[in-house]
Amino acid sequence: AGALRELEAAFDRFATVALDPCADEEVEDLLRRFETLRNKSAAVDDRLLQQVTQRSMPFNRGCKTTVVYLQYLLRLAPGEAARRVKAYERFGQRCSGSMTAGPTYPDAAAALAEGSISPAHAKVIAETIEKLPEQVEFDHGDAVEARLLESAASLDPRELAKAGLRILAHLDPDGVLKDEAAHQRRRDTAFHRR
């Protein structure tokens, strides 16, 4: 908690710094460094959600799910709360009782913690791997993650998604590797308010 107070104080000081005397290159450097900090904050969010789930805080507060808990506690829109929980499930360390599981996508989680990729990049990487047929994911998932991380250094998330589609087309060109079990596993329904 003390470290967070220091961070809040430093953020407050930075928010009031006069930027007019800065040269263009300095402003660009500040933008890059601030974006790195913003990206790193997603990894901190994952660590906090680990504590929330490990301590069963949603249940203790009368909420059915972590998503509902975040909506209540932080006044988040349902979609934003769900996005954060999904990110935690993909890139956070999960605990259940005495068992601990690392991130589903460890290299992407490490890059996110470094701030070298954005949460949007990490989401594209996870979604691309999750679209692979089960056997292909088992055989090539790590290589796909590594290739997309390499590409994320020079591509924005939209362009990275296109690169992911090219990888999917290369690994399953006819889409014939998906079996009935894979279709069942990926089947879902979404309801939206109007």
MODELLER restraints for C-alpha pairs under 7 A, 6 or more apart:
rsr = mdl.restraints
at = mdl.atoms
rsr.add(forms.Gaussian(group=physical.xy_distance, feature=features.Distance(at['CA:36:A'], at['CA:115:A']), mean=4.57, stdev=0.5))
rsr.add(forms.Gaussian(group=physical.xy_distance, feature=features.Distance(at['CA:36:A'], at['CA:116:A']), mean=6.48, stdev=0.5))
rsr.add(forms.Gaussian(group=physical.xy_distance, feature=features.Distance(at['CA:37:A'], at['CA:115:A']), mean=6.37, stdev=0.5))
rsr.add(forms.Gaussian(group=physical.xy_distance, feature=features.Distance(at['CA:39:A'], at['CA:112:A']), mean=6.29, stdev=0.5))
rsr.add(forms.Gaussian(group=physical.xy_distance, feature=features.Distance(at['CA:39:A'], at['CA:115:A']), mean=4.67, stdev=0.5))
rsr.add(forms.Gaussian(group=physical.xy_distance, feature=features.Distance(at['CA:39:A'], at['CA:117:A']), mean=6.65, stdev=0.5))
rsr.add(forms.Gaussian(group=physical.xy_distance, feature=features.Distance(at['CA:39:A'], at['CA:118:A']), mean=5.04, stdev=0.5))
rsr.add(forms.Gaussian(group=physical.xy_distance, feature=features.Distance(at['CA:39:A'], at['CA:119:A']), mean=6.45, stdev=0.5))
rsr.add(forms.Gaussian(group=physical.xy_distance, feature=features.Distance(at['CA:40:A'], at['CA:112:A']), mean=6.02, stdev=0.5))
rsr.add(forms.Gaussian(group=physical.xy_distance, feature=features.Distance(at['CA:40:A'], at['CA:113:A']), mean=4.97, stdev=0.5))
rsr.add(forms.Gaussian(group=physical.xy_distance, feature=features.Distance(at['CA:40:A'], at['CA:114:A']), mean=6.07, stdev=0.5))
rsr.add(forms.Gaussian(group=physical.xy_distance, feature=features.Distance(at['CA:40:A'], at['CA:115:A']), mean=4.55, stdev=0.5))
rsr.add(forms.Gaussian(group=physical.xy_distance, feature=features.Distance(at['CA:42:A'], at['CA:119:A']), mean=6.65, stdev=0.5))
rsr.add(forms.Gaussian(group=physical.xy_distance, feature=features.Distance(at['CA:43:A'], at['CA:112:A']), mean=6.29, stdev=0.5))
rsr.add(forms.Gaussian(group=physical.xy_distance, feature=features.Distance(at['CA:43:A'], at['CA:113:A']), mean=5.07, stdev=0.5))
rsr.add(forms.Gaussian(group=physical.xy_distance, feature=features.Distance(at['CA:46:A'], at['CA:88:A']), mean=4.81, stdev=0.5))
rsr.add(forms.Gaussian(group=physical.xy_distance, feature=features.Distance(at['CA:46:A'], at['CA:92:A']), mean=5.08, stdev=0.5))
rsr.add(forms.Gaussian(group=physical.xy_distance, feature=features.Distance(at['CA:47:A'], at['CA:92:A']), mean=6.51, stdev=0.5))
rsr.add(forms.Gaussian(group=physical.xy_distance, feature=features.Distance(at['CA:49:A'], at['CA:88:A']), mean=6.71, stdev=0.5))
rsr.add(forms.Gaussian(group=physical.xy_distance, feature=features.Distance(at['CA:50:A'], at['CA:92:A']), mean=6.92, stdev=0.5))
rsr.add(forms.Gaussian(group=physical.xy_distance, feature=features.Distance(at['CA:50:A'], at['CA:93:A']), mean=6.61, stdev=0.5))
rsr.add(forms.Gaussian(group=physical.xy_distance, feature=features.Distance(at['CA:50:A'], at['CA:94:A']), mean=6.18, stdev=0.5))
rsr.add(forms.Gaussian(group=physical.xy_distance, feature=features.Distance(at['CA:54:A'], at['CA:95:A']), mean=6.03, stdev=0.5))
rsr.add(forms.Gaussian(group=physical.xy_distance, feature=features.Distance(at['CA:54:A'], at['CA:96:A']), mean=6.67, stdev=0.5))
rsr.add(forms.Gaussian(group=physical.xy_distance, feature=features.Distance(at['CA:58:A'], at['CA:64:A']), mean=6.82, stdev=0.5))
rsr.add(forms.Gaussian(group=physical.xy_distance, feature=features.Distance(at['CA:58:A'], at['CA:65:A']), mean=6.24, stdev=0.5))
rsr.add(forms.Gaussian(group=physical.xy_distance, feature=features.Distance(at['CA:58:A'], at['CA:66:A']), mean=5.60, stdev=0.5))
rsr.add(forms.Gaussian(group=physical.xy_distance, feature=features.Distance(at['CA:58:A'], at['CA:69:A']), mean=5.28, stdev=0.5))
rsr.add(forms.Gaussian(group=physical.xy_distance, feature=features.Distance(at['CA:63:A'], at['CA:69:A']), mean=5.58, stdev=0.5))
rsr.add(forms.Gaussian(group=physical.xy_distance, feature=features.Distance(at['CA:67:A'], at['CA:81:A']), mean=5.20, stdev=0.5))
rsr.add(forms.Gaussian(group=physical.xy_distance, feature=features.Distance(at['CA:67:A'], at['CA:82:A']), mean=5.42, stdev=0.5))
rsr.add(forms.Gaussian(group=physical.xy_distance, feature=features.Distance(at['CA:67:A'], at['CA:85:A']), mean=6.49, stdev=0.5))
rsr.add(forms.Gaussian(group=physical.xy_distance, feature=features.Distance(at['CA:70:A'], at['CA:76:A']), mean=6.57, stdev=0.5))
rsr.add(forms.Gaussian(group=physical.xy_distance, feature=features.Distance(at['CA:70:A'], at['CA:81:A']), mean=5.84, stdev=0.5))
rsr.add(forms.Gaussian(group=physical.xy_distance, feature=features.Distance(at['CA:71:A'], at['CA:77:A']), mean=6.27, stdev=0.5))
rsr.add(forms.Gaussian(group=physical.xy_distance, feature=features.Distance(at['CA:71:A'], at['CA:78:A']), mean=6.34, stdev=0.5))
rsr.add(forms.Gaussian(group=physical.xy_distance, feature=features.Distance(at['CA:71:A'], at['CA:81:A']), mean=6.06, stdev=0.5))
rsr.add(forms.Gaussian(group=physical.xy_distance, feature=features.Distance(at['CA:90:A'], at['CA:103:A']), mean=5.96, stdev=0.5))
rsr.add(forms.Gaussian(group=physical.xy_distance, feature=features.Distance(at['CA:90:A'], at['CA:104:A']), mean=5.12, stdev=0.5))
rsr.add(forms.Gaussian(group=physical.xy_distance, feature=features.Distance(at['CA:90:A'], at['CA:105:A']), mean=6.27, stdev=0.5))
rsr.add(forms.Gaussian(group=physical.xy_distance, feature=features.Distance(at['CA:91:A'], at['CA:103:A']), mean=4.67, stdev=0.5))
rsr.add(forms.Gaussian(group=physical.xy_distance, feature=features.Distance(at['CA:91:A'], at['CA:104:A']), mean=6.09, stdev=0.5))
rsr.add(forms.Gaussian(group=physical.xy_distance, feature=features.Distance(at['CA:91:A'], at['CA:105:A']), mean=5.97, stdev=0.5))
rsr.add(forms.Gaussian(group=physical.xy_distance, feature=features.Distance(at['CA:91:A'], at['CA:106:A']), mean=6.83, stdev=0.5))
rsr.add(forms.Gaussian(group=physical.xy_distance, feature=features.Distance(at['CA:91:A'], at['CA:109:A']), mean=4.89, stdev=0.5))
rsr.add(forms.Gaussian(group=physical.xy_distance, feature=features.Distance(at['CA:92:A'], at['CA:102:A']), mean=6.94, stdev=0.5))
rsr.add(forms.Gaussian(group=physical.xy_distance, feature=features.Distance(at['CA:92:A'], at['CA:103:A']), mean=5.03, stdev=0.5))
rsr.add(forms.Gaussian(group=physical.xy_distance, feature=features.Distance(at['CA:93:A'], at['CA:101:A']), mean=5.84, stdev=0.5))
rsr.add(forms.Gaussian(group=physical.xy_distance, feature=features.Distance(at['CA:93:A'], at['CA:102:A']), mean=4.57, stdev=0.5))
rsr.add(forms.Gaussian(group=physical.xy_distance, feature=features.Distance(at['CA:93:A'], at['CA:103:A']), mean=5.11, stdev=0.5))
rsr.add(forms.Gaussian(group=physical.xy_distance, feature=features.Distance(at['CA:94:A'], at['CA:100:A']), mean=5.77, stdev=0.5))
rsr.add(forms.Gaussian(group=physical.xy_distance, feature=features.Distance(at['CA:94:A'], at['CA:101:A']), mean=5.15, stdev=0.5))
rsr.add(forms.Gaussian(group=physical.xy_distance, feature=features.Distance(at['CA:94:A'], at['CA:102:A']), mean=6.34, stdev=0.5))
rsr.add(forms.Gaussian(group=physical.xy_distance, feature=features.Distance(at['CA:95:A'], at['CA:101:A']), mean=6.22, stdev=0.5))
rsr.add(forms.Gaussian(group=physical.xy_distance, feature=features.Distance(at['CA:103:A'], at['CA:109:A']), mean=6.72, stdev=0.5))
rsr.add(forms.Gaussian(group=physical.xy_distance, feature=features.Distance(at['CA:108:A'], at['CA:122:A']), mean=6.01, stdev=0.5))
rsr.add(forms.Gaussian(group=physical.xy_distance, feature=features.Distance(at['CA:108:A'], at['CA:149:A']), mean=6.88, stdev=0.5))
rsr.add(forms.Gaussian(group=physical.xy_distance, feature=features.Distance(at['CA:111:A'], at['CA:117:A']), mean=5.90, stdev=0.5))
rsr.add(forms.Gaussian(group=physical.xy_distance, feature=features.Distance(at['CA:112:A'], at['CA:118:A']), mean=6.43, stdev=0.5))
rsr.add(forms.Gaussian(group=physical.xy_distance, feature=features.Distance(at['CA:112:A'], at['CA:119:A']), mean=6.92, stdev=0.5))
rsr.add(forms.Gaussian(group=physical.xy_distance, feature=features.Distance(at['CA:117:A'], at['CA:152:A']), mean=6.75, stdev=0.5))
rsr.add(forms.Gaussian(group=physical.xy_distance, feature=features.Distance(at['CA:120:A'], at['CA:157:A']), mean=5.97, stdev=0.5))
rsr.add(forms.Gaussian(group=physical.xy_distance, feature=features.Distance(at['CA:121:A'], at['CA:152:A']), mean=6.65, stdev=0.5))
rsr.add(forms.Gaussian(group=physical.xy_distance, feature=features.Distance(at['CA:121:A'], at['CA:157:A']), mean=4.99, stdev=0.5))
rsr.add(forms.Gaussian(group=physical.xy_distance, feature=features.Distance(at['CA:124:A'], at['CA:157:A']), mean=6.74, stdev=0.5))
rsr.add(forms.Gaussian(group=physical.xy_distance, feature=features.Distance(at['CA:124:A'], at['CA:161:A']), mean=5.83, stdev=0.5))
rsr.add(forms.Gaussian(group=physical.xy_distance, feature=features.Distance(at['CA:125:A'], at['CA:145:A']), mean=6.36, stdev=0.5))
rsr.add(forms.Gaussian(group=physical.xy_distance, feature=features.Distance(at['CA:125:A'], at['CA:148:A']), mean=6.34, stdev=0.5))
rsr.add(forms.Gaussian(group=physical.xy_distance, feature=features.Distance(at['CA:128:A'], at['CA:164:A']), mean=5.72, stdev=0.5))
rsr.add(forms.Gaussian(group=physical.xy_distance, feature=features.Distance(at['CA:129:A'], at['CA:137:A']), mean=6.53, stdev=0.5))
rsr.add(forms.Gaussian(group=physical.xy_distance, feature=features.Distance(at['CA:129:A'], at['CA:141:A']), mean=6.08, stdev=0.5))
rsr.add(forms.Gaussian(group=physical.xy_distance, feature=features.Distance(at['CA:129:A'], at['CA:144:A']), mean=6.99, stdev=0.5))
rsr.add(forms.Gaussian(group=physical.xy_distance, feature=features.Distance(at['CA:132:A'], at['CA:168:A']), mean=6.73, stdev=0.5))
rsr.add(forms.Gaussian(group=physical.xy_distance, feature=features.Distance(at['CA:133:A'], at['CA:177:A']), mean=6.12, stdev=0.5))
rsr.add(forms.Gaussian(group=physical.xy_distance, feature=features.Distance(at['CA:133:A'], at['CA:178:A']), mean=5.28, stdev=0.5))
rsr.add(forms.Gaussian(group=physical.xy_distance, feature=features.Distance(at['CA:133:A'], at['CA:182:A']), mean=6.72, stdev=0.5))
rsr.add(forms.Gaussian(group=physical.xy_distance, feature=features.Distance(at['CA:134:A'], at['CA:182:A']), mean=6.91, stdev=0.5))
rsr.add(forms.Gaussian(group=physical.xy_distance, feature=features.Distance(at['CA:151:A'], at['CA:160:A']), mean=6.88, stdev=0.5))
rsr.add(forms.Gaussian(group=physical.xy_distance, feature=features.Distance(at['CA:152:A'], at['CA:160:A']), mean=6.35, stdev=0.5))
